[in-house]
C-alpha cells in the first residue's frame, strides 16, 4: 500500500501547478528570511571561482535550516523540471 501512496504522491507532485506553487512558497521563505541584496553584494565581491564556491558553501551552511530546506527544494524542483522539459522536447517530432 505504501507504493500506491508513493506513486500517488509523485503523480500529484508532477503537476505543473503544484511545482510552481512549491517553487513560489520556497522562494517566499528564502526572500523572507535572507537579505538577498546583502548576499548578492557580498557575492559580487568574489573574483575567483573558488572564492565564490567557498562563499556559497559557507553561506549555505551558516544559514537557518528552513532556508537550507527551501534551497534544496528549489534545486530539486528546478532540476526535475529541466529533466522533464528536455524529455518532452526529445519526444516531439521535428517540423523540419
C-alpha positions as a printed Julia matrix, in Angstrom:
96×3 Matrix{Float64}:
  0.0    0.0     0.0
  2.97   2.32    0.6
  3.96   2.01   -3.05
  0.48   3.06   -4.12
  0.61   6.13   -1.89
  4.15   6.86   -3.07
  3.09   6.76   -6.73
  0.05   8.91   -5.93
  2.3   11.49   -4.25
  4.74  11.51   -7.18
  1.93  11.97   -9.69
  0.49  14.76   -7.57
  3.89  16.46   -7.38
  4.37  16.05  -11.12
  1.57  18.52  -11.87
  2.98  21.82  -13.13
  0.69  23.89  -10.9
  1.88  22.06   -7.8
  5.54  22.51   -8.8
  5.08  26.23   -9.41
  3.24  26.59   -6.11
  6.03  24.83   -4.2
  8.62  26.99   -6.01
  6.71  30.13   -5.02
  6.43  29.08   -1.38
 10.13  28.17   -1.18
 11.1   31.48   -2.82
  8.95  33.45   -0.37
 10.56  31.54    2.52
 14.03  32.43    1.27
 13.27  36.07    0.5
 11.53  36.49    3.85
 14.42  35.03    5.83
 17.5   36.26    3.97
 18.65  39.7     2.91
 19.05  38.87   -0.76
 20.57  42.25   -1.6
 23.31  41.76    1.02
 24.06  38.25   -0.23
 24.31  39.49   -3.82
 26.52  42.41   -2.77
 28.87  40.03   -0.96
 28.82  37.51   -3.81
 29.83  40.09   -6.41
 32.97  40.93   -4.41
 34.37  37.44   -5.07
 36.63  37.49   -8.11
 37.83  33.89   -8.19
 35.6   30.89   -8.88
 36.95  29.02   -5.87
 36.31  32.02   -3.59
 32.74  32.18   -4.87
 32.17  28.46   -4.26
 33.66  28.78   -0.77
 31.4   31.79   -0.11
 28.31  29.96   -1.38
 29.01  26.87    0.71
 29.68  28.85    3.87
 26.55  30.94    3.28
 24.5   27.77    2.83
 25.98  26.02    5.87
 25.67  29.03    8.19
 22.05  29.85    7.43
 18.92  28.58    9.15
 17.67  25.09    8.43
 14.4   26.47    6.97
 16.37  28.35    4.34
 18.58  25.34    3.67
 15.49  23.18    3.15
 13.92  25.8     0.88
 17.1   26.0    -1.22
 17.23  22.21   -1.54
 13.55  22.1    -2.52
 14.15  24.8    -5.13
 17.1   22.92   -6.55
 15.29  19.58   -6.74
 12.18  21.01   -8.38
 14.17  23.09  -10.87
 16.28  20.04  -11.78
 13.17  17.87  -12.09
 11.5   20.46  -14.32
 14.56  20.77  -16.57
 14.74  16.99  -16.95
 11.03  16.82  -17.79
 11.39  19.64  -20.3
 14.32  18.03  -22.07
 12.5   14.67  -22.21
  9.37  16.27  -23.65
 11.4   18.18  -26.24
 13.16  14.99  -27.31
  9.84  13.18  -27.8
  8.35  15.82  -30.09
  8.93  15.22  -33.78
 10.83  17.92  -35.58
  8.97  20.08  -38.07
 11.9   20.33  -40.48
